[in-house]
């Protein structure tokens, strides 16, 4: 379950059960530097993130950039064209993510 490793877990005296905190993701707008690829068999968001960003934990960047893809799976639809935000945009996207989730 490594894809959940960056999501904070909360536990309080009033509610002793451990639970994941709701995470807010930034909107990833179109940019001329974005990369477009057609998915092939075996593609997964985490492996695409590893290929383009060198970090599997950035799978959510690709899923957020493709809202028409299934949101309940790590696997994009086979043969669809998907948008991959360029690696140069990652620092800005992560900054927005941190700003939205400060104090969680």
C-alpha positions in Angstrom: 0.0 0.0 0.0 2.9 2.4 -0.7 0.6 4.7 -2.6 -0.9 5.7 0.8 2.4 6.3 2.5 2.3 10.1 2.1 -1.3 10.4 3.5 -1.4 11.4 7.2 -3.2 9.1 9.6 -5.2 10.7 12.5 -6.1 9.3 15.8 -7.6 11.2 18.7 -8.7 10.4 22.3 -12.3 11.0 21.2 -12.0 8.8 18.1 -9.4 6.2 18.9 -9.7 4.4 15.5 -6.9 5.3 13.1 -8.1 6.8 9.9 -6.7 8.5 6.8 -7.0 12.2 6.6 -8.8 13.6 3.6 -6.2 14.9 1.1 -6.8 17.8 -1.3 -5.2 17.7 -4.7 -4.5 20.7 -6.9 -6.1 21.2 -10.2 -3.6 20.5 -12.9 -4.3 22.8 -15.8 -3.2 22.3 -19.4 0.3 23.4 -20.3 2.2 23.4 -23.7 5.0 21.4 -22.0 2.7 18.5 -21.2 3.4 15.1 -22.7 0.7 13.0 -24.4 1.0 9.2 -24.7 -1.2 6.4 -25.8 -1.5 3.8 -23.1 -0.4 0.2 -23.8 -1.1 -3.1 -22.0 0.6 -3.1 -18.7 0.6 0.7 -18.2 -0.1 1.8 -14.6 -0.1 5.3 -13.2 2.6 4.4 -10.7 4.9 3.0 -13.4 4.3 5.9 -15.7 5.2 8.2 -12.8 8.4 6.3 -12.3 9.2 6.5 -16.0 8.5 10.3 -16.3 9.3 11.6 -12.8 11.5 8.9 -11.3 9.1 8.6 -8.3 6.2 6.1 -8.1 4.5 8.2 -5.4 3.6 10.9 -7.9 1.0 8.6 -9.6 -1.7 11.1 -8.5 -0.3 13.8 -10.7 -1.1 11.8 -13.8 -4.5 10.7 -12.5 -5.4 14.3 -11.7 -4.4 15.5 -15.1 -6.7 12.9 -16.7 -10.2 13.3 -15.0 -11.9 11.2 -17.7 -9.9 8.1 -16.8 -11.2 5.7 -14.1 -10.6 7.1 -10.6 -10.9 3.8 -8.8 -7.9 2.1 -10.4 -4.2 2.5 -10.9 -4.7 1.3 -14.5 -5.7 3.8 -17.3 -7.9 2.6 -20.1 -6.0 0.7 -22.7 -5.4 2.6 -25.9 -6.5 6.0 -24.6 -4.4 9.1 -25.0 -3.5 10.5 -21.6 -1.7 13.7 -20.5 1.4 13.6 -18.4 2.4 16.9 -16.9 6.0 17.7 -17.8 8.6 16.9 -15.2 9.5 20.6 -15.1 6.1 21.3 -13.6 6.4 18.9 -10.7 7.9 21.4 -8.2 5.1 23.8 -8.7 2.4 21.1 -8.5 3.9 19.8 -5.3 4.0 23.3 -3.9 0.3 23.7 -4.6 -0.3 20.2 -3.0 1.6 21.2 0.2 -0.3 24.5 0.3 -3.7 22.8 0.1 -2.8 20.2 2.8 -1.0 22.4 5.3 -2.2 21.7 8.8 -3.6 18.2 8.1 
